[in-house]
Amino acid sequence: MNFVYSDGLYDKNTTGKYPCYYKARSDKRRYSILNNRTYKPVLLVCCLPQVMVNGLPGKMSSEVLNVLFERKLPVVPYSLTAENQIELFYHPKLSKQQPISLLRPSQRANRIERILEDYPRLIAVDYTHPDAVNSNALFYQKYQIPFVMGTTGGDREQLVQSTLQSNIYAVIAPNMGKQIVALQTILNRMAQNFPGVFQNYRLQVTESHQQTKADTSGTAKEIIQSFVKMGAHFEYSEDLRMIRSPVEQQQELKIPPEYLSGHAFHTYRLTSPDKSVEIAFQHNVLGRNIYAQGTVDAVVFLWNKIQQKASKKLYNMMDVLTEQLPNN
């Protein structure tokens, strides 16, 4: 059902396909529904999550911000950032009177309680830095902030365990692209159903990302794990090639210049011991939009779980993908 709402940085009526909560209103105003039905006068009490995108002015967090504006979801005008960053971030879709305030680590503890008072439906999206993953998660947990963790790296086991112990709602995934997640899931199920199918095969992986990506691809790590469960032999020191050089990316992988600063090219090659059989899996992504779209889907998914008071609180992108499939 499509509802009218007024929220966030915008003070205007907009439509969106999200669950809402209403209470009776005594005045004569009426809110019309897009299917041409008219409801009794109501006051919109709680409709949408208020999204705090952390990691600005980074490119991934900026892309998430673009998608939030496209979908007309409320944006919290604050963002956690690094200590050496600027104080204000101006987005093309915001007026100069509505910048996003960037909060450094030394400032955030003093500001967050007031922010939570002003934005009680806040959900954090994290696209910061691998070194900040665990400390940011502990910050969200301390202040009971539901979060979507898109940043890769950090101690993932600690991240999951601390989130479970904190009892807050969260989506944690190394890849927010739903189509790539579907491939990961297929390979994971292959590993469960056909263990040993690639016994003694050698797995070699090439992954290319923008020069600024500091860590090994989290997606590559998960897919490698699936192939290893299927019996493939893999050594990180010998069989993983990380390409971060723009020259190599252009010459070898033919990546267009405009996407050197944002792409994800992965090839997984399995070779039999006698080299008579070779099987390759490949997924190439130009730009960041696929991940930003999936991230916002994860926010809406998490908000629905919060409203439902779901007993399960920690989710991954497969949970998001499964719930959006037809007949689910």
Number of C-alpha atoms within 10 A of each C-alpha: 11 15 19 18 22 16 19 18 16 15 9 10 12 15 16 15 12 17 15 17 12 12 11 11 13 10 9 8 11 13 17 15 14 12 9 7 8 11 10 13 17 17 17 18 12 16 20 23 25 22 26 22 29 26 22 28 23 13 14 24 22 20 20 25 24 18 17 19 16 10 15 17 26 19 22 22 20 22 26 26 26 19 13 8 14 14 14 17 20 14 15 9 11 14 9 11 7 14 16 22 18 24 25 17 15 9 12 17 13 11 11 17 12 11 15 15 10 11 18 13 18 22 27 22 28 28 25 24 20 15 15 18 21 19 13 20 22 17 14 20 21 11 14 15 20 26 29 27 26 25 24 26 18 16 12 15 9 12 18 16 10 16 24 16 9 16 15 20 26 31 24 23 22 20 25 29 20 21 15 17 21 15 14 20 17 14 20 20 13 16 20 13 11 14 17 16 15 20 16 17 25 21 24 21 23 16 21 25 26 18 15 9 15 14 14 16 19 15 20 20 13 17 19 24 17 22 26 21 20 23 20 23 19 20 10 11 7 9 15 18 15 15 17 17 13 19 14 13 21 14 10 9 13 10 20 12 12 10 18 21 16 19 19 19 18 20 17 19 17 23 19 16 12 7 10 7 10 13 11 12 11 12 13 13 17 17 16 20 17 18 21 23 19 23 28 21 18 29 23 21 20 25 25 17 17 19 13 9 11 11 10 13 18 18 18 18 25 16 13 22 19 13 12 12 8 6 6 6
